[in-house]
Amino acid sequence: MAEAHQAVAFQFTVTPDGVDFRLSREALKHIYLSGINSWKKRLIRIKNGILRGVYPGSPTSWLVIVMATVGSSYCKVDISMGLVCCIQRCLPEGCGPYRTPQTRALLSMAIFSTGVWMMGIFFFRQTLKLLLSYHGWMFEMHGQTSHFTKVWAVSRSRWRGSGIWFETLGTSFGVVSWERQVGHWHLVRGFVLVLRVGGPAPQMWLFLLFPLVLTRNILCAQICVRLLSSRRPMLYSFQTSLPKLPVPSVPATVQRYLESVRPLLDDEEYYRMEVLAKEFQDKTAPRLQKYLVLKSWWATNYVSPLLGLPHPPMCVWGGPLPLTPPFLPQVSDWWEEYVYLRSRAPLVVNSNYYVMDFVLIKNTNIQAARLGNVVHAMIMYRRKLDREEIKPVMALGIVPMCSYQMERMFNTTRIPGKETGTGPQPGVRARARAVLGPSGPSPPTLPARGLHARCPPICSSSPNVPDLLQHLSDSRHVAVYHKGRFFKLWLYEGSQLLKPCDLELQFQRILDDPSPPQPGEEKLAALTAGGRLEWAQARQAFFSSGKNKAALDAIERAAFFVALDEESHHYDPEDEASLSLYGKALLHGNCYNRWFDKSFTVIAFKNGQLGLNTEHAWADAPIIGHLWEFVLGTETFHLGYTETGHCQGKANPALAAPQRLQWDIPEQCRAVIESSCQVATALADDVELYCFQFLPFGKGLIKKCRTSPDAFVQIALQLAHFRDRGKFCLTYEASMTRMFREGRTETVRSCTSESTAFVQAMAEGSRMKADLRDLFRKASKKHQNMYRLAMTGAGIDRHLFCLYVVSKYLGVSSPFLAEVLSEPWRLSTSQIAQFQIRMFDPDKYPKHLGAGGGFGPVADDGYGVSYMIAGENTIFFHISSKFSSSETNAQRFGNHIRQALLDIADLFQGPKADS
């Protein structure tokens, strides 16, 4: 029990002789250093907030402007055009700090300079937002770039903030005879070259340099530009300059929707859907659209709710729920709330997804050593994240992506919400049926990568409080699970981050600990894998006080969760099943050795292989992929291992051992744990996962076919699905909308009339290759156009989803929206991002490849497919389905995908295809 008291600063005991106080110097020292470190972080955040708030300006640029204004005044040049004198006349006279005329003049010039500085920041932010609102470049073919797009690209590149550089700037100043050719093209050229500096505002205040330049003081001009370009953009510098997600027009959305379902419906069904769409467009939609447009004017993203607006009325047994304060919104995003946080289904399989390690190389076989380097690299990443030192992700190197999802990567836990209705609690489908009637549509299915998202809160018979994402500003420990026991492992000694070798020592101590699990402790994490309502009730009943609350807080307040598994997994190219078994272990494990509520769980197998299990609500897969790329690159190329496979350096044996968490779990709680474990195990056992590496070709050959790799794979999936099921289905592909502020995802409906025409022609087997190639190119072009529309805010499903939410707020019934949101996604697909960070050269290290990741099936009778086009010569696929469905078989579908890829590639083989 000694470890359990390490974090207690003092204890007291009441005795007959009085009160006996016992102080712990180590604990007090830890608290003191923790407080110092916390204040340092607060100051850093305040500083970053100021720098981010004035970007592309900076305190240095403000000082330069003040100096330029004061300098011009002493040179008898009034660049303020009389404004300084006006400000000076408005200042009070005769007392205080304004007593002397010199002081009043300096203060007036400072006020004027500050105003000009702030106006310039506002002007250039709006200019940048205008530039970023242009997306025409996405719709232009390679080699057919318009002049307008070229001008836009040149203008936008000046804003990258990457500093292009002073030598070029100095050369441009020296070559161009500014004083002789003012007003000519050379002046314009020099101005554009100055803009290339792209730092914190040389472009804003170039007019202040004109007097210097015109008086041939080129050296002073260069010094000023250097001062103005003193810093690069931080992670969130572009957030306020990103455009808002536009609200599409209703006719455009309805038309695109009808196009998307045309290949799936016969003439009679399509005519019925046209009638519903026409009625919706003419009668219901205009009112809903007005509210959505009005909301988009002041909300940062129209998918986010208005602050203080109550939730839609929810049906209870006996009437509508009154809109009282307990039911005000508790989250800030409609998509996040209704698709994720209000779902009562278990997170395991239904929501969480997994990410794999490098599969073709192995750095070490030592479990503790691998974790030592990886956990250290993760905290290094968190430090960069806190200080905003991570470079903003840029599309094409010039268009910034929204980074807001990164804020909750660490120190985040999903807290279960509890239903508050007093009536009977039937299942989701029964509750929806009670509201919609026996002839009404099924509960809405809202697509999300790896999530079977129904919409119980909008059509629910009993109100419920949504889950809450609890995010802390800091955490100095991780929670660790090993052999049914939970530990708290400190990441810092005082204010210093533990070295990788020290972390290896701590993890090894946990592995060597022989103590058995406490009663009820071994399967405790199954509560996070079962139903959300059961977990919320158990949490309130058994974990709201005493040692259980303290231990649960240690897990929920941890930076992240670490699971030390006793089994080994890896990918053996000679054993195809090994990759699928590895994926299954990451997806759900044994259902009680992962804490599924944490933002992510690091899973370490006995042989040193790693992986992640990630909660989906806080962010999408590219965000965790960004972290994982940094971690694997840092571990491999910067931290490294000794020849024996251990972490570099010498560990400190005087470190206090990890703290064992203490529990007091009663019998009633153990029964709930066992019930949740059975629910989660039934879900996990029903999942068939088939993962494989496709070796015949990769991105290299696909590019020779002059088509998008993503379109190539998506059309192959359509062909494979038709061969597997003999019909087409509604297909979901995840696309990102991060070019807009607070954007997340949009749906690309990959099953199009063009792709079905190609698939049917392939199935006939009698068409010429040339005809099939033409059909394929049409299908590919259509898919690429749909993907671009989705990325630029002109998608279908998010708009219809928000109209549906607004209709529930207003109490408006729409058969069209109800039917649209009830359509099942029997093929849910996603491409996995890679090489977001250039930690190493993939051409130099071709075997340093992760295999991507995967998720569970979205529909009970459907497939979930994720794929990663891993370099020039290989593709990884992760296919999931359910054993309980007689219509699906993941391995069979995987074989169809293999053959479909080969058949499409064969169309482009030979000299005629090349020409």
C-alpha positions, 0 to 999 in steps of 0.5 A: 500500500506504500505506492497508494500514498505517494500522491497524498501530501499529508495525512492525519490521525485522531488519537487520544493524545490529539491529532497526529499530522504526517507530511510527505515531502515528496508529495509536497514537492510533486505538488509544487513542481506540478503547480509551477509546470501548470503556470508555465503552460498557462503563460505559454497558452496566453502568449500563443493566444495573443500571437494567434489573435493578431496573426498575420501581425505580431508584436514586432510588426506593431513596434516597427509601425510605431517606429516608422510613424515616430520616425516619419514625424521627426522627418517632418513627414505626416503619414497619418494625414492629420489623424495624429493631430486629431487624436492629440487634440482629443486627449485630456490636457494639463494633468497626469501622464499627458502633461507635456506636449511630447508625451501627448504626441508620442501617445497619439502616434502609438494610438494611430499606429495601433489602429492602423496595425489592427485595421491591416490585420483585419483587412488581410485576414479578410483577403486571405479568407476570400482567397481560401473561398476559391475552390475552382482549382479543384475542378480543373484537369492537370495541364489545363489550369486557367489563368485565374487559378494561376493568379490565385495560386501565386497570390495564395502562395504569398501567404504560406508563412514559410519565409521565401527568403530575404536573399530574393527580396534583397535582389529584387530591391537591388535590381529594380530601379524603384525611384525611377520607375514608380508606377511601372511593372517593375514596381508591381513585380517588386511588390509581389516579391515582397509579399512572398515573405509571408511572415507576420505582415510585411505585405500589410505595411509596405506603404510605410517602406515607400518613403525609405525606398523612394529616398534610396534607403534600400538597406533600411527597407530590407531591415524593416522587412526582416523585422516584419517577417520574424515568425511563422504561422502556428498551428491555429494561426489560420483558423479565423481566416478559414471560410465558413462552410457554405449552405448549399441551395435546396434545389441543388441538393435535392437534384444531386440526391435524386441522381445518387439514388437513380441507379438503386431504384426502379422506375416506380420507386424513383417516381415516388421519391421524385414526388416526395422530393418535389413536395419537400422542395416546394413546401417544407424546405424553404422554411427550414433553409431560411433558418439554416442560412440565418444560423450560418451567418453568425455560427462558425459552421452551420452544422454547429448548433446555436448556443442556448437553443434548446434541443428538439422536442422529444416524445415521452410516454404521454406527450412532448417533453417541456423544454426546460434547462436540463435539456439545453444543449451540452455539446457544440456540434450537431454532427458530434452530438446526434451521430455520436454522443447521443447514441446508446449503442456500445462503442466497441465495433459500432463506433471505435476504430483501430490503427496499425503499426509498421507491419513490414519492419520491426524496431524491437521485440521488447514490449516495455522498450517499445512503449518507452519510446512511443509514449515519450514521442507522444508526449513530445507531440503533445508538448508541440500541440500545446505550444502550437509548434506543429505546422498547419496541414496544407493542401498542395502546400498552400491551402491550410486545413482546419486544425480544431479537432486536434485540441482534444487529442490528449487528456480526453474521455467520453463520459456516459450520459444517462436517460432521464425518462421515467417510463419503460425503456424499450430499444431504439427501434421500438422507441422510434416505432412508438413515435413514427407508427407501424407504417413509419420509416425505420430509425434514421441511419446517419453515416459515419466512418465505422459507426452504425449511427441511428438517431434515437434522440430525435425520435426517442420515446424518452429523453436522455442526456448525451455523453460528454467529452471531458477534456482537461488542459493537462495531465501528467500521467497515463493509465495502464492495464495489465493482467486485469490490474490498473496502474497510474504511471507518472510521465514526469519527475518534477517538471522534467519529462521522463526519458524513454529509458525511464519509461521503459523501466516503469513499464517493465515494473508493471510487467514484473508485478506479481500481484493479482487483480482485486475482486471485480477489477479484471473485467472492469473496462467491459463497462465502457464496451457495453451499453451506454445507459448501463455504464452511466447508471453503474458509474453513478451508483458505484463510482461516485465516491470513495476509492472507486471514484479516485481510481476512476478519476485516475483513468479518466484524467489520464493523458491516454490509456495503455494496454499491455497485452499478454498475447503476440500479434504481427503481420506475416506475409506468408500467413494471410490470416495473421493480419486479420487476427492482428486487426481483430485484437486491435478492434475489440481485444477481449472486450475488457482490456481496452478503455473504449471511452478514452480518446485513444488506447495504445495497445502493446502486444507481448512481441513489441507490436503496437496499435491504437484503438480510437474513440470516434466522437472527438475527431476523425481518422486523419487527426489520429493518423497525424499523431501516429505518423509523428510517433512512428517516425520519431521512434524510428529515426530520432530516438532509436534503440540499442543493439539489444533492443532497449531504449537509449540511455541509462534509467534512474532506478530511484524513480517511484514505482507506478501506483496500483489503483485501488477498487472496492467493487460490490457484487451488484457492480460485478453483475453489471460488469459481467452483463456488459462483457457478455453484450460486448463479447457477442458483438465482437464474436459476430464481427468477421474481419478480413485484412489483406495486402494487395501486391500486384500494383499500387498507386504507380500503375493506377496513375499510368491509367490517368485516373485518380487512385481513389476513384479506381479503388471505389469503382473496383469496390462497386464491381466487387460488390455487384459480383458478391451480391448481384445488385448495387447498394447505397455506398458511403465514402468519407470525404473531409471538409477541413478546408472550412472552419470546424469542418469534419466530413461529408459523404460521397455517394460512390454508387453512380449511374456512370459506375453502375453502367461500367459494372454492368458492361463488365458483367456482360463480358461481351463489350470491347476493351475500348468501350469499357475504358470509355465507360470507366473514364466516365465513371472515374470523372463523375466520382472525382467531381462528386468528391470535389463537390463534397470537399467544397461544401456542395455535398448532399448528406450534411445539408439534408441532415441539418435540415432534418435537425431544424425540422425537429426543432420546429416540429415540422414533419417531412416524409422525404427527410425521414426516408432519406435518413432511414436508408441503410448504408450497406457499403461503407468505405473510407480511404486512410490518409498517409504521409501527412508529415514528412518524417522520412523519405518513403522512397528511401525507406519503402518498408516503413509502411503502416497497414492503415486501420479499419472499423466494424460494419455499419449495417448488419447486412453490409460491409465496412471497407477501409483501404490505404494506397500505401506507396507505388506498389501496394494497397492494404484493405480492411473488410468487416462484416457480420457472421450473423448475416447470411448475405455477407462474407468478408473474405469472399468480398475481399477476393472479389475486390482482388479480382476487380482490381486486376480486371480493371487494370487489364483494360489498360494493358497493351499499346492501344490502352497506353495511347 
